[in-house]
Amino acid sequence: MTISILGAGAWGTAIATSLSDKQDVILWTRNKDTFESINRTKESDKLPGCYISDNVSIKSTIEETINASAMILAVPTQSLRQVCQQLYDCNLKKDAAIILACKGIEKSTLKLPSEVVNEILPNNPVAIFSGPSFAMEVAKKLPYSMVLACKDDTLGSKLISELQQENIKLYYSSDVIGIQICAALKNVFAIACGIILGKKLGCNAHAALITKSMNEIKVLYLAKIDNSNIDMGTLLGPACLGDLVMTCTSLKSRNLSFGFKIGSSNNSVNVQQILLEGKSAIEGFSTTQSAFYLAEKLKIKMSICEAVYKLLYESACIEDTISVFMN
């Protein structure tokens, strides 16, 4: 089975490196500098010191990726629609599975990644690949666990068999919506936790905020599935509790580090300056806005998301923001 991975950022490149021991992998990037650099050095500047196997073939045109049996989309959520349209225009095979390794909510439509794919590529089966996984550790082939969520049990079993590696523990789930909600919101809550850590408010406050964050995930989850039964296995599994704890407690997390810089700012917070100083995209920044508007649309209260939104987008006072976190 040949797998194409679209997106040669840290996460897409890490997945390619992890899977290349078992099969041939095509890695696509639209960035000319990234394409030339990886071809020349067999290394990504996003993952210094991690060698990219000869089993990974780097491509710069999307037409060279579409004959794979499965497509892993590791592009930013806000770019997903454009990439899916490119695949549609290239006549992607209808039996090619789309595996989503991106996390977030589309700002223009408030749709989850799977909903975007289903709109543009309605005939292609969709799966979600999510869980606690720092790209550098994945690239170094350290042990980690993930969830593969898919509505089709047969396809899910096949994909798990193909993606399973010695250092990966894969769990199957049919809860496509719940897994994506957890994956998106944990980045928002990581920003909030970073602020608490930056302000040196202590472990008690930090733990309380993570606990409240789990409740807000549940609130959006219930609203999104119209208050039908939620899957507690989703909430307590790797893709929710596991990913939330990892992202909200380690400064390896870009989102937590972003919040930490905000919290530790001695002067007035300059969010745009902190964003510009970063080397990688902060997924939680755009997801905060999407989550805030989605909560409004669904008529639910998500006080942490709202407080982070007002701080990032409306220049709210950081003391008022922290007050909401702790109330």
GIDAJO-V429148 format. One record per residue. N is the residue number from 0. RES is the residue in one letter. OMEGA is omega in radians with two decimals (999 if undefined). NEAR is the number of other ideal C-beta (glycine too) atoms within 8 Angstrom. D_FIRST is the distance of its C-alpha to the first C-alpha in Angstrom with 2 decimals. Layout:
N/RES/OMEGA/NEAR/D_FIRST ; N/RES/OMEGA/NEAR/D_FIRST
This chain:
0/M/3.05/6/0.00 ; 1/T/-3.14/10/3.80 ; 2/I/3.02/15/6.44 ; 3/S/3.09/14/9.97 ; 4/I/-3.13/16/12.92 ; 5/L/-3.10/13/16.19 ; 6/G/-3.10/14/19.17 ; 7/A/2.94/15/19.98 ; 8/G/-3.11/12/22.71 ; 9/A/-3.05/11/23.06 ; 10/W/3.13/11/20.72 ; 11/G/3.13/16/17.80 ; 12/T/3.11/18/18.24 ; 13/A/3.11/15/18.57 ; 14/I/3.13/13/15.27 ; 15/A/-3.13/14/13.61 ; 16/T/-3.12/16/15.71 ; 17/S/-3.05/13/15.02 ; 18/L/-2.98/12/11.22 ; 19/S/3.08/13/11.36 ; 20/D/-2.99/8/12.63 ; 21/K/-3.04/5/9.51 ; 22/Q/3.06/10/6.80 ; 23/D/-3.11/8/7.59 ; 24/V/3.00/14/9.03 ; 25/I/3.14/14/11.27 ; 26/L/-3.07/16/14.46 ; 27/W/3.00/16/16.98 ; 28/T/3.05/12/20.68 ; 29/R/-3.08/5/23.62 ; 30/N/-3.07/7/25.99 ; 31/K/-3.13/6/27.15 ; 32/D/3.11/6/28.58 ; 33/T/3.13/11/25.45 ; 34/F/-3.10/13/23.40 ; 35/E/-3.13/8/26.06 ; 36/S/-3.13/11/26.61 ; 37/I/3.11/16/23.07 ; 38/N/-3.07/7/22.84 ; 39/R/-2.98/6/26.23 ; 40/T/-3.04/6/26.18 ; 41/K/-3.13/7/22.58 ; 42/E/3.09/12/23.85 ; 43/S/3.09/13/24.29 ; 44/D/3.07/7/27.86 ; 45/K/-3.09/9/26.69 ; 46/L/-3.07/14/25.57 ; 47/P/3.11/7/28.10 ; 48/G/-3.13/4/27.61 ; 49/C/-3.10/13/23.86 ; 50/Y/3.11/6/22.22 ; 51/I/-3.04/14/18.99 ; 52/S/3.05/8/16.87 ; 53/D/3.08/4/16.40 ; 54/N/3.10/9/12.60 ; 55/V/3.13/12/13.31 ; 56/S/-3.09/8/14.26 ; 57/I/-3.10/12/16.97 ; 58/K/3.14/12/17.76 ; 59/S/3.08/9/20.91 ; 60/T/-3.03/6/20.44 ; 61/I/3.11/13/18.37 ; 62/E/-3.12/6/17.97 ; 63/E/-3.08/9/15.64 ; 64/T/-2.84/12/13.07 ; 65/I/3.13/14/12.98 ; 66/N/3.12/5/10.53 ; 67/A/3.11/11/7.45 ; 68/S/-3.14/7/6.19 ; 69/A/3.13/13/8.02 ; 70/M/3.05/16/11.05 ; 71/I/-3.11/13/12.87 ; 72/L/-3.12/16/16.47 ; 73/A/3.10/12/18.56 ; 74/V/3.06/12/21.51 ; 75/P/-3.10/11/25.01 ; 76/T/-3.12/15/25.77 ; 77/Q/3.08/8/28.58 ; 78/S/-3.00/8/26.29 ; 79/L/-3.10/16/23.68 ; 80/R/-3.14/9/25.54 ; 81/Q/-3.14/7/25.75 ; 82/V/3.11/12/22.05 ; 83/C/3.11/13/21.26 ; 84/Q/3.08/9/23.93 ; 85/Q/3.12/9/22.39 ; 86/L/3.10/13/19.08 ; 87/Y/-3.13/10/21.32 ; 88/D/3.12/6/23.34 ; 89/C/3.13/9/20.36 ; 90/N/3.06/6/19.56 ; 91/L/3.13/11/16.22 ; 92/K/-3.07/7/14.65 ; 93/K/3.14/6/16.17 ; 94/D/3.12/6/13.22 ; 95/A/-3.13/12/11.19 ; 96/A/3.06/13/11.67 ; 97/I/3.11/13/13.96 ; 98/I/-3.06/14/14.07 ; 99/L/3.10/14/17.50 ; 100/A/3.10/13/18.35 ; 101/C/-3.04/12/21.75 ; 102/K/3.11/12/25.01 ; 103/G/3.13/15/28.15 ; 104/I/-3.12/12/30.11 ; 105/E/-3.05/15/30.48 ; 106/K/-3.02/9/34.07 ; 107/S/-3.06/3/34.95 ; 108/T/-3.05/7/33.95 ; 109/L/3.13/9/33.71 ; 110/K/3.01/9/30.37 ; 111/L/-3.11/11/27.55 ; 112/P/-3.12/16/24.17 ; 113/S/3.13/12/22.78 ; 114/E/3.07/9/25.96 ; 115/V/-3.14/14/25.49 ; 116/V/-3.12/15/22.01 ; 117/N/3.12/9/23.37 ; 118/E/-3.03/7/26.25 ; 119/I/-3.13/11/24.43 ; 120/L/-2.99/11/21.18 ; 121/P/-3.08/6/22.59 ; 122/N/-3.13/4/20.20 ; 123/N/3.10/12/16.96 ; 124/P/-3.06/10/16.25 ; 125/V/3.04/14/17.00 ; 126/A/3.13/15/16.43 ; 127/I/3.13/16/18.33 ; 128/F/-2.98/12/17.41 ; 129/S/3.10/14/20.84 ; 130/G/-3.12/12/23.09 ; 131/P/-3.01/11/25.31 ; 132/S/3.00/9/23.51 ; 133/F/-3.03/10/25.27 ; 134/A/-3.09/12/23.05 ; 135/M/3.14/11/24.84 ; 136/E/3.08/9/24.42 ; 137/V/3.14/15/20.67 ; 138/A/3.12/12/20.47 ; 139/K/3.09/7/22.70 ; 140/K/2.99/9/20.40 ; 141/L/-3.09/7/23.30 ; 142/P/3.06/6/22.83 ; 143/Y/3.14/12/22.33 ; 144/S/-3.11/12/21.69 ; 145/M/3.03/14/20.07 ; 146/V/3.01/16/20.04 ; 147/L/-3.09/16/17.26 ; 148/A/-3.07/15/19.43 ; 149/C/3.14/16/18.58 ; 150/K/-3.09/6/20.98 ; 151/D/-3.09/7/18.75 ; 152/D/-3.12/8/18.71 ; 153/T/3.11/6/16.15 ; 154/L/3.13/11/13.60 ; 155/G/3.13/14/14.77 ; 156/S/3.13/9/14.27 ; 157/K/-3.11/8/10.66 ; 158/L/3.10/14/9.99 ; 159/I/3.12/11/12.33 ; 160/S/-3.11/7/10.69 ; 161/E/-3.07/10/7.45 ; 162/L/-3.09/11/10.00 ; 163/Q/3.07/7/12.65 ; 164/Q/-3.11/10/14.12 ; 165/E/-3.06/3/17.47 ; 166/N/-3.11/8/19.33 ; 167/I/2.97/12/17.99 ; 168/K/-3.10/7/19.56 ; 169/L/3.09/11/17.89 ; 170/Y/3.11/10/20.17 ; 171/Y/3.04/12/19.57 ; 172/S/3.03/16/22.04 ; 173/S/-3.04/9/22.83 ; 174/D/-3.07/10/25.21 ; 175/V/-3.09/14/23.54 ; 176/I/-3.11/11/26.96 ; 177/G/-3.14/15/28.39 ; 178/I/-3.12/16/25.52 ; 179/Q/3.11/16/25.78 ; 180/I/3.11/13/29.55 ; 181/C/-3.09/17/29.49 ; 182/A/-3.11/13/27.05 ; 183/A/-3.00/16/29.30 ; 184/L/-3.08/15/32.68 ; 185/K/3.12/16/32.19 ; 186/N/3.07/15/32.35 ; 187/V/-3.10/16/35.69 ; 188/F/3.07/16/37.08 ; 189/A/3.07/15/36.01 ; 190/I/3.13/19/38.25 ; 191/A/3.14/15/41.05 ; 192/C/3.08/16/40.66 ; 193/G/3.10/18/40.70 ; 194/I/3.12/17/44.01 ; 195/I/3.14/15/45.44 ; 196/L/3.14/13/44.47 ; 197/G/3.11/13/45.81 ; 198/K/3.11/10/49.07 ; 199/K/-3.11/5/49.26 ; 200/L/2.98/9/49.96 ; 201/G/-3.10/6/48.81 ; 202/C/-3.12/5/46.38 ; 203/N/3.13/6/48.10 ; 204/A/3.13/11/47.57 ; 205/H/-3.13/14/43.97 ; 206/A/3.13/8/43.21 ; 207/A/-3.13/9/45.14 ; 208/L/3.09/16/43.14 ; 209/I/3.13/14/39.76 ; 210/T/3.11/8/41.22 ; 211/K/3.13/10/42.41 ; 212/S/3.09/16/39.03 ; 213/M/-3.14/12/37.42 ; 214/N/3.13/8/40.04 ; 215/E/3.02/14/39.28 ; 216/I/-3.13/15/35.58 ; 217/K/-3.12/10/36.81 ; 218/V/-3.14/11/39.24 ; 219/L/3.11/16/36.68 ; 220/Y/3.14/15/34.20 ; 221/L/-3.12/9/37.00 ; 222/A/-3.08/11/38.09 ; 223/K/3.13/9/34.66 ; 224/I/3.05/10/34.11 ; 225/D/3.02/5/37.78 ; 226/N/2.99/5/39.07 ; 227/S/-3.05/5/37.19 ; 228/N/3.07/3/36.09 ; 229/I/3.14/11/33.99 ; 230/D/-3.14/9/31.48 ; 231/M/3.07/6/33.13 ; 232/G/3.06/8/29.91 ; 233/T/-3.07/15/28.59 ; 234/L/-3.06/15/31.76 ; 235/L/-3.07/7/31.97 ; 236/G/-3.08/12/28.31 ; 237/P/-3.03/12/26.26 ; 238/A/3.09/15/25.49 ; 239/C/-3.11/16/29.23 ; 240/L/-3.12/10/31.71 ; 241/G/-3.12/12/29.47 ; 242/D/3.14/15/28.45 ; 243/L/-3.12/15/32.02 ; 244/V/-3.12/10/33.66 ; 245/M/-3.05/11/31.49 ; 246/T/-3.07/15/31.85 ; 247/C/-3.09/15/35.54 ; 248/T/-3.09/9/36.59 ; 249/S/3.10/8/35.01 ; 250/L/2.94/6/36.08 ; 251/K/3.11/6/32.61 ; 252/S/3.12/13/31.99 ; 253/R/-3.10/10/32.73 ; 254/N/3.09/15/34.23 ; 255/L/3.13/17/36.47 ; 256/S/3.09/11/37.57 ; 257/F/3.10/16/38.42 ; 258/G/3.13/17/40.55 ; 259/F/3.12/13/42.10 ; 260/K/3.08/12/43.28 ; 261/I/-3.10/16/44.82 ; 262/G/-3.08/13/46.53 ; 263/S/3.09/8/47.87 ; 264/S/3.14/11/49.29 ; 265/N/3.14/3/53.03 ; 266/N/3.10/5/53.90 ; 267/S/-3.05/4/52.86 ; 268/V/3.06/10/49.13 ; 269/N/-3.05/8/47.58 ; 270/V/-3.09/9/44.12 ; 271/Q/3.12/6/43.29 ; 272/Q/3.12/7/44.35 ; 273/I/3.10/13/42.16 ; 274/L/-3.12/10/39.16 ; 275/L/-3.12/6/39.98 ; 276/E/-3.12/6/40.28 ; 277/G/-3.13/10/36.76 ; 278/K/-3.09/2/33.93 ; 279/S/3.12/8/31.20 ; 280/A/3.08/8/31.16 ; 281/I/-3.05/12/32.67 ; 282/E/-3.07/13/30.60 ; 283/G/-3.14/12/33.42 ; 284/F/3.13/12/35.92 ; 285/S/-3.14/11/34.54 ; 286/T/3.10/16/33.45 ; 287/T/3.14/15/37.06 ; 288/Q/-3.13/12/38.38 ; 289/S/-3.12/14/35.85 ; 290/A/3.12/16/36.51 ; 291/F/-3.13/12/40.25 ; 292/Y/3.10/9/40.27 ; 293/L/3.09/11/37.96 ; 294/A/3.08/13/40.39 ; 295/E/-3.13/7/43.25 ; 296/K/-3.11/7/41.61 ; 297/L/3.10/9/41.00 ; 298/K/3.09/5/44.51 ; 299/I/-3.14/8/43.58 ; 300/K/3.07/6/44.95 ; 301/M/-2.94/12/42.70 ; 302/S/3.13/9/45.27 ; 303/I/3.11/15/43.07 ; 304/C/-3.14/14/40.84 ; 305/E/-3.13/12/44.03 ; 306/A/3.11/14/45.72 ; 307/V/3.11/13/42.84 ; 308/Y/-3.10/13/42.71 ; 309/K/3.09/10/46.47 ; 310/L/-3.04/15/46.37 ; 311/L/-2.98/11/43.57 ; 312/Y/-3.10/8/44.57 ; 313/E/3.09/7/48.26 ; 314/S/3.09/5/49.54 ; 315/A/3.12/9/50.66 ; 316/C/-3.09/5/52.62 ; 317/I/3.10/12/50.50 ; 318/E/3.08/6/53.17 ; 319/D/3.12/9/52.89 ; 320/T/-3.14/14/49.10 ; 321/I/3.10/12/49.40 ; 322/S/3.09/8/52.07 ; 323/V/3.12/11/49.66 ; 324/F/-2.99/14/47.05 ; 325/M/-3.08/9/49.69 ; 326/N/999/5/51.61
